[in-house]
């Protein structure tokens, strides 16, 4: 996503050793680079995101004497680890969270997980700030309708069903692929698009071949022109086992594209079942397929749900609202610390 930062006039400082896998040597180097950077720049606030960066970043900030430390949780899937590993990570989270002046949860369900279920954050230090996205391009994407279909040589008579996201285990793309055959049996003129890339791409392509659905499925890889794609999709699916706030569904609804999703995490913050889309149980490929079939078979109903969702997400998840919320949080902390 460096291209996006650069388009806003921001030049990221890349620390190549800061990567997801646990690596004692690389992690130590990343920590020292973060510490030196903070000692040099002397920031008033360090705001971290994600697990590895959150742990190393907050420890470095504390040692460097940064007065205000904030961390945002975008998701929390600790339940998928074995018991011993779960306890280890819970202990680490509690420790680094104790260094934070504020913990930000991006949805009410996530707040409940952090404060009540896993007890890794204190209620008086935890706030909910919903995501905010630049949705204007998606809101106006009707003018792009037909461009993507022409590029892919897909006629208007074909239904397009897409899933947008990283090809990683938590996104559970296998569920999406498992639903393809059942949908195709009832709606043979449907094509299923996997938009995104990641560590599981080859495995998922092999799985599609194994269950014999390749004739209906296309893997597109990363795309920057999501507005063109959403403009031509008839349905967007999300099949995650765990979600903070689903960006793809917010984007789809802002583009007035009907959605179907597993009922996990903060999805209910975006999708109201049978009002702005359909929610199904995780790992239920039949329910997922039936919901997609209903969307494709009832275009008027699908448009009504998409319009309802559009009105909701464009007001709740606007970037201007996020900017205001974060500014208010920072000002509150600066005053609390006596800096302002």
Buried (B, 14 or more C-beta within 10 A) or exposed (E): EEEEEEEEEEEEEEBEBBEEEEEEEBBEBBBBBBBEBBEEEEBEBBBBEBBBBBBBBBBBBBBBEBBBBBBBBBBBBBEEEEEEEBEEBBEBBBEBBEBBBBBBBBBEBBBEBBBEEBEBBBEEBBBBBBBBBBBEBBBEBEEBEEBBBEEBEBEEEBBBBBBBBBBBBBBBBBBBBBBBBBBBEEBEEBBBBBBBBBEBBEEBBEBBEEEEBBEBBBBBEEBEBBBBBBBBBBBBBBBBBBBBBBBBBBBBBBBBBBBBBBBBBBBBBBBBBEEBBBBBEBBBBEBBBBBBBBBBEEEEEBEBBBBBBBBBBBEBBBEEBBEEBBEEBBEBBBEEEEEE
